[in-house]
Amino acid sequence: MSQKIIEYIENKFIDKKMFPSFRSGDTITVYFEIKEGEKKRIQSFKGIVIKKQGKGLTKTFTVRKTSVGGIGVERTFGINQHNIKKVDLNKRGKVRRSKIFYFRFLRGKKAKVKN
């Protein structure tokens, strides 16, 4: 009963955003809006999708990129987050697992995902 109520509220009141379908191992660019005081700007975050979890409109995905010096940065986004403006699918990746946590420990050439 409560599940039906939740689905009804999600369908009625929350706007659904249309993004390309992507999976773990894909390289994507997420464009999101940042508010700094009175100013707003669009920032991009390009990386590999580590995991997707949840269902319905509360679905989230985690993107990992390697910054300067080999430091990894992960960021989790909600699929219907209001500040996400656009998601671009840059490259498809071939992985065997749905959650590639082992990717955090790879360095150098081993940290690439096959196409």
Backbone as CSV, one residue per row, in Angstrom:
resi,resn,N_x,N_y,N_z,CA_x,CA_y,CA_z,C_x,C_y,C_z
1,MET,0.820,-1.196,0.000,0.000,0.000,0.000,0.862,1.257,0.000
2,SER,1.847,1.305,0.900,2.691,2.500,0.987,3.548,2.657,-0.267
3,GLN,3.917,1.542,-0.891,4.708,1.603,-2.126,3.917,2.284,-3.250
4,LYS,2.631,1.994,-3.323,1.786,2.619,-4.339,1.645,4.116,-4.098
5,ILE,1.570,4.503,-2.845,1.472,5.930,-2.511,2.748,6.653,-2.921
6,ILE,3.902,6.045,-2.652,5.179,6.652,-3.018,5.286,6.800,-4.529
7,GLU,4.912,5.763,-5.273,4.945,5.831,-6.733,4.000,6.904,-7.263
8,TYR,2.832,7.029,-6.657,1.868,8.046,-7.084,2.438,9.445,-6.883
9,ILE,3.027,9.688,-5.728,3.595,11.008,-5.434,4.755,11.317,-6.374
10,GLU,5.619,10.323,-6.622,6.742,10.534,-7.538,6.257,10.865,-8.940
11,ASN,5.262,10.145,-9.419,4.763,10.378,-10.771,4.025,11.706,-10.908
12,LYS,3.341,12.111,-9.852,2.504,13.301,-9.921,3.288,14.602,-9.734
13,PHE,4.240,14.615,-8.802,4.820,15.887,-8.375,6.293,16.102,-8.752
14,ILE,7.010,15.064,-9.100,8.434,15.224,-9.392,8.639,15.173,-10.898
15,ASP,9.347,16.187,-11.410,9.644,16.231,-12.842,10.741,15.232,-13.163
16,LYS,10.515,14.445,-14.200,11.498,13.451,-14.613,12.426,14.065,-15.645
17,LYS,13.716,13.836,-15.480,14.699,14.331,-16.436,15.081,13.192,-17.374
18,MET,15.291,13.533,-18.621,15.648,12.542,-19.620,17.149,12.620,-19.902
19,PHE,17.860,11.563,-19.557,19.287,11.460,-19.804,19.542,10.226,-20.653
20,PRO,20.686,10.170,-21.349,21.010,8.944,-22.087,21.221,7.790,-21.116
21,SER,20.909,6.589,-21.553,21.110,5.436,-20.668,22.594,5.109,-20.605
22,PHE,23.089,4.905,-19.409,24.494,4.569,-19.202,24.593,3.514,-18.129
23,ARG,25.740,2.826,-18.099,25.978,1.743,-17.153,27.314,1.972,-16.459
24,SER,27.660,1.047,-15.590,28.971,1.088,-14.953,30.036,0.866,-16.011
25,GLY,31.118,1.612,-15.900,32.212,1.509,-16.850,32.147,2.532,-17.960
26,ASP,31.011,3.192,-18.143,30.888,4.209,-19.181,31.537,5.507,-18.716
27,THR,32.102,6.249,-19.662,32.658,7.566,-19.370,31.605,8.605,-19.711
28,ILE,31.247,9.413,-18.722,30.217,10.429,-18.925,30.716,11.786,-18.435
29,THR,30.052,12.825,-18.906,30.279,14.180,-18.414,28.976,14.682,-17.843
30,VAL,29.019,15.102,-16.587,27.832,15.625,-15.910,28.001,17.136,-15.793
31,TYR,27.046,17.878,-16.325,27.042,19.335,-16.213,26.043,19.714,-15.132
32,PHE,26.532,20.421,-14.114,25.645,20.806,-13.019,25.889,22.254,-12.642
33,GLU,24.865,22.841,-12.057,24.893,24.256,-11.729,25.404,24.457,-10.307
34,ILE,26.318,25.410,-10.165,26.867,25.747,-8.854,26.491,27.186,-8.546
35,LYS,26.035,27.407,-7.338,25.664,28.745,-6.908,26.713,29.229,-5.912
36,GLU,27.374,30.326,-6.270,28.386,30.926,-5.396,27.917,32.322,-5.040
37,GLY,27.331,32.466,-3.880,26.766,33.750,-3.489,25.566,34.073,-4.353
38,GLU,25.682,35.147,-5.146,24.608,35.538,-6.054,24.813,34.990,-7.457
39,LYS,26.022,34.524,-7.762,26.335,34.069,-9.116,26.044,32.588,-9.283
40,LYS,25.670,32.222,-10.506,25.468,30.824,-10.865,26.356,30.511,-12.058
41,ARG,26.904,29.295,-12.073,27.707,28.874,-13.212,27.541,27.379,-13.413
42,ILE,27.859,26.930,-14.612,27.775,25.514,-14.948,29.176,24.915,-14.853
43,GLN,29.296,23.818,-14.124,30.567,23.127,-13.977,30.407,21.704,-14.517
44,SER,31.464,21.184,-15.111,31.393,19.829,-15.655,32.250,18.892,-14.807
45,PHE,31.841,17.642,-14.766,32.557,16.595,-14.033,32.605,15.388,-14.949
46,LYS,33.795,15.096,-15.498,33.943,14.001,-16.453,34.676,12.855,-15.784
47,GLY,34.077,11.665,-15.846,34.706,10.504,-15.238,33.984,9.217,-15.613
48,ILE,34.395,8.148,-14.947,33.855,6.820,-15.206,32.797,6.494,-14.158
49,VAL,31.688,5.932,-14.605,30.612,5.557,-13.689,31.063,4.330,-12.899
50,ILE,31.124,4.466,-11.577,31.529,3.377,-10.690,30.331,2.488,-10.350
51,LYS,29.190,3.125,-10.057,28.013,2.345,-9.671,26.745,3.137,-9.927
52,LYS,25.656,2.403,-10.085,24.309,2.950,-10.108,23.521,2.171,-9.068
53,GLN,22.713,2.876,-8.299,21.946,2.181,-7.274,20.610,2.867,-7.071
54,GLY,19.703,2.159,-6.424,18.381,2.682,-6.147,17.413,2.343,-7.265
55,LYS,16.186,2.819,-7.103,15.172,2.602,-8.128,14.228,3.787,-8.137
56,GLY,13.539,3.909,-9.224,12.595,5.008,-9.353,13.294,6.341,-9.472
57,LEU,12.700,7.344,-8.882,13.243,8.691,-8.983,14.320,8.982,-7.949
58,THR,14.580,8.036,-7.059,15.629,8.232,-6.056,16.918,7.534,-6.464
59,LYS,17.039,7.177,-7.721,18.221,6.489,-8.228,19.434,7.423,-8.177
60,THR,20.590,6.872,-7.813,21.824,7.653,-7.776,22.903,6.943,-8.578
61,PHE,23.905,7.713,-8.973,25.063,7.147,-9.644,26.313,7.864,-9.162
62,THR,27.422,7.129,-9.124,28.690,7.661,-8.646,29.672,7.708,-9.803
63,VAL,30.322,8.857,-9.952,31.286,9.072,-11.025,32.643,9.316,-10.387
64,ARG,33.681,8.669,-10.954,35.043,8.812,-10.432,35.946,9.339,-11.528
65,LYS,36.726,10.365,-11.193,37.725,10.875,-12.120,39.061,10.943,-11.400
66,THR,40.126,10.900,-12.181,41.464,11.005,-11.623,41.968,12.413,-11.882
67,SER,42.282,13.131,-10.806,42.753,14.496,-10.923,44.260,14.518,-11.119
68,VAL,44.810,15.712,-11.100,46.241,15.903,-11.273,46.988,15.225,-10.132
69,GLY,48.030,14.513,-10.478,48.823,13.836,-9.460,48.299,12.459,-9.115
70,GLY,47.321,11.967,-9.859,46.810,10.627,-9.616,45.853,10.515,-8.454
71,ILE,45.317,11.633,-7.997,44.367,11.609,-6.886,42.971,11.394,-7.444
72,GLY,42.284,10.382,-6.944,40.944,10.074,-7.417,39.894,10.880,-6.683
73,VAL,38.911,11.370,-7.431,37.811,12.144,-6.857,36.511,11.474,-7.271
74,GLU,35.645,11.181,-6.309,34.345,10.577,-6.591,33.246,11.544,-6.210
75,ARG,32.186,11.509,-6.986,31.045,12.349,-6.683,29.773,11.565,-6.972
76,THR,28.815,11.643,-6.071,27.545,10.935,-6.214,26.464,11.937,-6.605
77,PHE,25.705,11.600,-7.630,24.631,12.452,-8.129,23.313,11.704,-8.032
78,GLY,22.266,12.432,-7.708,20.916,11.887,-7.788,20.403,12.067,-9.207
79,ILE,19.689,11.105,-9.712,19.272,11.151,-11.115,18.316,12.311,-11.365
80,ASN,17.539,12.710,-10.377,16.607,13.834,-10.527,17.015,15.037,-9.686
81,GLN,18.289,15.199,-9.484,18.804,16.341,-8.739,18.501,17.616,-9.535
82,HIS,18.037,18.643,-8.864,17.587,19.839,-9.577,18.726,20.613,-10.217
83,ASN,19.956,20.467,-9.721,21.049,21.263,-10.278,21.778,20.569,-11.436
84,ILE,21.413,19.340,-11.788,22.010,18.684,-12.945,21.309,19.196,-14.201
85,LYS,22.099,19.762,-15.100,21.543,20.330,-16.327,21.606,19.364,-17.496
86,LYS,22.720,18.616,-17.616,22.887,17.760,-18.782,23.868,16.647,-18.442
87,VAL,23.667,15.485,-19.058,24.598,14.363,-18.943,24.948,13.917,-20.354
88,ASP,26.245,13.911,-20.674,26.718,13.454,-21.976,27.402,12.116,-21.818
89,LEU,27.081,11.191,-22.710,27.743,9.894,-22.742,28.913,10.008,-23.708
90,ASN,30.143,9.943,-23.186,31.331,10.126,-24.016,31.796,8.821,-24.631
91,LYS,31.830,7.753,-23.822,32.395,6.496,-24.296,31.762,5.350,-23.537
92,ARG,31.416,4.286,-24.256,30.909,3.075,-23.620,32.084,2.267,-23.098
93,GLY,31.909,1.638,-21.959,32.943,0.796,-21.381,32.434,-0.615,-21.177
94,LYS,33.330,-1.578,-21.286,32.957,-2.978,-21.124,33.520,-3.482,-19.803
95,VAL,32.649,-3.717,-18.840,33.038,-4.278,-17.550,32.112,-5.436,-17.233
96,ARG,32.568,-6.310,-16.362,31.779,-7.500,-16.037,30.939,-7.341,-14.782
97,ARG,31.187,-6.316,-14.030,30.467,-6.118,-12.765,29.610,-4.868,-12.837
98,SER,28.583,-4.826,-12.002,27.724,-3.652,-11.986,28.273,-2.561,-11.077
99,LYS,29.071,-2.946,-10.097,29.706,-1.970,-9.207,31.204,-2.242,-9.223
100,ILE,31.958,-1.333,-9.809,33.385,-1.578,-10.031,34.227,-0.837,-8.980
101,PHE,34.087,-1.278,-7.736,34.845,-0.669,-6.651,36.333,-0.969,-6.757
102,TYR,36.694,-2.078,-7.414,38.099,-2.418,-7.572,38.827,-1.359,-8.400
103,PHE,38.093,-0.563,-9.132,38.673,0.478,-9.978,39.397,1.536,-9.149
104,ARG,39.018,1.680,-7.883,39.650,2.665,-7.002,41.119,2.358,-6.744
105,PHE,41.489,1.093,-6.810,42.839,0.692,-6.429,43.769,0.512,-7.615
106,LEU,43.281,0.708,-8.839,44.103,0.543,-10.023,44.839,1.835,-10.344
107,ARG,46.069,1.694,-10.833,46.894,2.843,-11.178,47.439,2.661,-12.593
108,GLY,47.752,3.754,-13.248,48.424,3.707,-14.539,47.560,3.138,-15.646
109,LYS,48.173,2.290,-16.477,47.467,1.733,-17.633,46.381,0.748,-17.230
110,LYS,46.500,0.147,-16.065,45.488,-0.796,-15.615,44.188,-0.097,-15.253
111,ALA,44.233,1.208,-15.053,43.046,1.966,-14.657,42.210,2.380,-15.854
112,LYS,42.363,1.696,-16.989,41.551,1.989,-18.157,40.461,0.939,-18.285
113,VAL,39.350,1.351,-18.842,38.233,0.448,-19.087,38.221,0.105,-20.562
114,LYS,38.016,-1.168,-20.882,37.978,-1.588,-22.283,36.746,-1.019,-22.971
115,ASN,36.863,-0.833,-24.270,35.722,-0.327,-25.055,34.882,-1.472,-25.556
